[in-house]
């Protein structure tokens, strides 16, 4: 069952996004990146939604002829799950700012070309069948704010998210990810941190105290994490959800937990 907080993350981005002017063309860089992702993810077998309500299916034959199609402000033409940046004018090129393909039967691997979508702020591939590792795509995604990849079949190490200082929501639970939580993830001001139901090991890095004024949710249950729950938990003034069950941690529950936000 997906945590209701995921829906909150999605609601946030829906409020923020704006669709491009119908005369603006999607940049060739972004169109190529979407094409690579579509092929790698088995796009011909995706579970498309109703066109009237959600927009058109992705059609690259038409888009390469008329690059205005993917980001059109005409709902029946605009591509499903796609949003473009604010700066689109009649003479400008659009860039992709959000991809939201929740439960679309995406299979295969994540294309490394997603790293070319430099204006991307929101990426949601929750509840699909993605396999393999999370590629090193984040070096150019410096404005990424929300990354939702839970309920897939991803494996390998924790992704390097140090190039993403604006990241506020990381939802990668219910995969088969391994390794330790890297200290370089704490460059951002995280609000929602869901990594449960994986195979992460090691201890919580000391640097996690840097999130003390931003973190609302810490969900790390059903992993192989060790060590104790640090007493600094009491300084997390915004936290209202803490889920650490079914790990290999030991020791008493810190009394400071009573200082958390109610």
Helices and strands as residue ranges (DSSP letters): H 4-16, E 25-26, H 28-40, G 43-45, H 51-54, H 60-65, E 82-84, E 93-94, E 96-100, E 107-108, G 112-116, E 122-124, E 129-133, E 146-148, E 153-157, E 169-171, E 176-179, G 183-187, E 192-194, E 199-202, G 206-211, E 217-219, E 224-225, G 231-235, E 241-243, G 255-259
